[in-house]
Each structure stands twice: as structure tokens, then as C-alpha cells.
Amino acid sequence: MEVFTGNTQDPQTVAPQIKKVAERFGSQEVTFVGDRGMIKSQQIEELGSEPHGFHYITAITKPQIETLLKKNVIQMGLFELALVEIKTHEGLRYVLRRNPARAEEIKESRQDKLNALRKEIAKKNSYLKEHPRSKVEVAIRKVNARSKQLKISEWVLLSAAEREITLAIDNDILTETAKLDGCYVLKTDLSEAVATKETIHGRYKDLALVESAFRTSKTVELELRPIHVRLATRTRGHAFVVMVPYRILKELSLRWQNLNLTVQKG
């Protein structure tokens, strides 16, 4: 366990852990698994540099997926298959998948945002009707700001006529925006001899265990946050006191997994 000083971003914490694994534990053939925000180009370079020569499994961002599509490295039709792998001449491997359940979640979320904007427009139109001296320009500017905040402004068209704001949808842009719903691409430099595409996918999905650990430590039983201490030693002490019972919770969950008993109930 390590606590970093200041408002340290996730990618900045990777290099010290690489050094820790290499020097403290003397590990060989290590593969780091991290999400889009953790393992970026700088971290990938550090992982592969001498003397470490470590490997990685991560996911790429939506803009990066779109770039691969434009370059014809991957094709949209591949996402319709169960699990597909693409190899590049640089020695990289991309593993593609589309999660239908996640796609439906994104679709529902998009519709919820659209409904929220429509309610905002109805409220503004009612205000404009009741207050003849109010400015339409101000109202539509606020609705536009709300649209951008909801991240739907690319395909939502707003206009005003006769003191009434109306909403239209650019279906072409919406279709283009939604085409990657539920789609994700994993990237790794591991060779096929070391790990199959199923293994790569499985190890990346194991990050859910990390998320569960953070959730347990921060918000569920242990409540790491908020921290009401100021000195560095006390901050580290506070984090350590949380990590010890987390280790106990982890041990209990392993020992009770066949008893139909949750740690919370136990």
C-alpha cells in the first residue's frame, strides 16, 4: 500500500509501482492491467523500457477506436461477432467486443438526458410566455449550456421562433454517435503464445474486482473517505487502518464463499 502526496493523477502513480515490482520483488514477465485512465502512452513506454520489459493490457478510448475504423485497421462488422482479435505489424493486438447490455444502458441514458433537456425547454417556454419582457436569447443560451452539460449538443438542434424554443434531432449525427454503443477495444503487447484473446479479455474484466475493492474501502463497510486529518503521517495511518480490515473482509469472503453468507451479514 502506498499513499501519494498532493492531488496526484492516476497515470503518475504507475511508474513508482513498476519500479517497486521490478526492484523490491524481483518479478519477471509481469503484465500490468489498467483501464483507459491508468495506462496511457507514457505508461506504456515506461512499462516496455529496460530493464523492466513488462507488458500491459488496457482499453482504448472512443476517439482511438474511431481512428482505427478510419484507417481500416478494424471494421464495424467485427463488433457483431463474439470476440475478435486483430494483429498489427507493430506487434500490437486488439481484442474487440460489443456488450449488448451496455449498449442498451447507454441508449437509455441518452434518452433520459434528452427528456431532461425537453423538460428544461418546457420550463423556459413557460417562463417566456409568462414574462413578456424576458429575453429569448438568454433562455436559449441557457438551454444550449444545459445541452452541452448533458453531452448531447452534437445531435440536438435548438431554435427559437415567436418566443418559443423548439428542439429537433439530427438523426444522421445521432446514428453516427450511437454506432459504438457498447463497443470496446482492448490493446496489449502480449504475444499469442503467452495469452489467448479470451485470456486477455478475462484479465481485463477482472478489473471489476479492483473496482469492488475500492468501493468496499471507500463507501461501503470501511468508509475511507472523507479524511479529516492534515498531517501526512496521520493520512497514511488512516489509510493503513482501513486497509487492515479490508484484508480481513477479503479473507472472510474467501472462507465464506460456499456458505451463502455475505460478509455484510456475517
N, C-alpha and C positions, 0 to 999 in steps of 0.2 A: 504494500500500500504506500502511496506517495501523495502528498498534498503540495500543489504548486502555488507559489505566491502570486498575488495580483489577479487581474482578470485575464488569465491565461486561456487562449483559444485551444480547442481540441488538437488541431494539427501540430501545434508547438510541443505537445506532450509526447509525441510519438518517438522522436529521436532519442530522448533520455531512456525510454523503455527498450529501444533497440540496443542501446549501449548496455543497459542493465542485463538483458538476456544474454548478450554476447560475452560480457566480461565476468559478470557475477556467477552465472550458471553454466557458462561454457557450452551452451546449446549449439547444435549443428542442425542444418536443414530445417530451419524454422519458417513457418508461413504465418504471417500476420493477417488476420481477418478484420476488416473495418468497413464502416458504412461510407457513404459519399462525402460526409463532412470530416471524416477522420483521416482517410488515406487519399491524399491528392498527389499531384505530380512531384512536388518536392519530397514528400514522404516516400513515394515510390523510388525516387532516385537514391534516397538515403538507405532504403532497405536493400537495394541491389549493390550498393557500393562496397568496396573492400574495406576491412577484411570480412565483413559480415556475410554478404551474398545471400541474404534472406529473400523470401518470396512473399507474395501478397495475394489476397482475394478481396475484391471490393466491387462496388456497383458504380456505374457511370450516370451522369446527370441526363435529364431530358434533352437539353441542347446538344450534348455529346452524342446521344442516340440519333438525333435529327441529322447531325453532321455525318454519321456513319451511313445513314439512309441516303443522303445526298451523294455521297461518294460511292454508293452501291456496294459498300462492304457488307451490309446486311440489307434484307428486303422485308417489307411489312408482312408478306405471306408467311415468313418463318415463325412469326409470333403465334400463328394458328396451330402450330404443332406442339406436342407435349413439352419437349425440352430439346433445344437445338444448340449445336456448337459451331462456331466459325473460327477458323485459324487464320492468322495473318502471317505474312512473310517476316515480320519483326519478331516472331516467336510469341506473340500475344494470343490469348484465346478468349473469345467472347461466348458467354452462355446466355441464351435468350429464353424468356418465358413470358407468357401473358396469364395473369391471375384474374379469372372472370369475376370472382367475388370482389376483389379490389376494384375492378373496373366499374362494377355496379355501385360500390360505395362512392367512387369519385363522381359518377353520374348523378347520384342522389345529392351529394354535397353541392354540385354545380347548380342543381335545380333549387336547392334551399337558398343559395346565395341570390339566385335570380328572383325568387319570391320575396326575399328580404329587400332587394332593390325596388321591386314593384310596390311594396308597402311604403317605402320611403318616398317614392314618386307620388303615390296617392295622398300621403300626408302633406307633401309640398303643394300639390294641386289644390287641396282643400284650403291650405293657408293662403294661396294666391287668390282664390275665389272670395275668401272672407276678408282679405285685406287688399283692396283695390290699389293702394299706393305702394305696395311691396313690389320689389323688382324681380322680374322673371330671370334676369341674368344671374342674380345672386343665387336664386333657387336652383337653377340648372347647374351652376358651378359646384354647389354643394352635393348635388346628386352625382355629378361626374366624379367628384372626390371620393364619394362612397363607393362608386363602381370600381375605381382603381384600388381602393382599400380591400374590396372583396375579390380583386384579381379576376374580374370578368369584363373589363373595359375593352379588351381586344375584339370581342364579338357582340358587344352591346352597343347599339346606336341610339343616342339620345337627341331629341329635337324639341323645339317649343314653338307653338303657334296659338295665337289668341289666348295667351296667358295660361296655357296648359302644356305640361311636359308629357311627351309620349316616348315610348320605348319600342324599339324594333331589334330584331336579332339578325345578324349576318350569318346565315346558315353555312355558307362556304367556309368562313373562318372557324365557326364552331365545329364543323366536321373535321377540319384540319387539326384543331386543338384537341379534339376528343379521340383522335385516331390512336394515340399512345396510352389511353387509359388502361391501367392495369398491366402495362408492359414494363419490363425491366431487363437490363442487360448487366451481367456480371463480367468482370475483367480479371484475368490472372496471368502470371508469367510461369505458372507451373506447367511442367511437361505432361503429356498424356500418360506417360509411363508412371508418373508419380500419383496422379489423381484423375479419375474419370470426370466427365461433366456432371454426373449425378453426385459424386463426392464434393465437387466444388459448390454445387447448388446447396447440398445439405449442410456444409460447413458455414456457408453464408447465412442460411436460415437459422443456424444456431445462435446468431446474434440476438435472437429473441430471448435467449437465456440471459444475455447480458442486460438487455432492457428490463427483464423481470428482476434482476439483481438490483439495478438502480432504483426501480420502482419500490421494491421492498425496503431498501435502505433509506430512500428519501421521503416517501409519503405514506407507506402502509404501516407496518408494525413499529419501525425504528425511528422514523422522522428525523433524518439527518438535518434537514432544513426546517425552520430558519436557524442560523447560527448566531447567537448573541454574545460572542466573545470577540476580543480585539487582538490579543497577543498571538503571535504565530505559534508559540508552544501550546497555547490553550486550544487553538484551532486544530492543530494536529492531534492533541489529546482527545478533543471532542470527536473527530473523525475516527480515531482508534477505538474509542468506547462504542461507537456504532458498528464498526467492523467486527468486533469480537462477538457480539450477539448475532450478527448476520451469519458468522461462521457456525454458530450453534443452530440457527434456523436451517441452514443448509444441511447440516448433519442430521437434524430431525426429519427433514423432508425426505432424505435418502433412506433413513431407517424405517419410516412410516409409510413408504410409498405403496406397500401391499396391504395396508390396514384400512383403506377407505377413510382416512382421517387426515384432515388438513392440519397444517402447522398452527393456523389461527385457532382452530377448535381445540387442538391438543394443548 
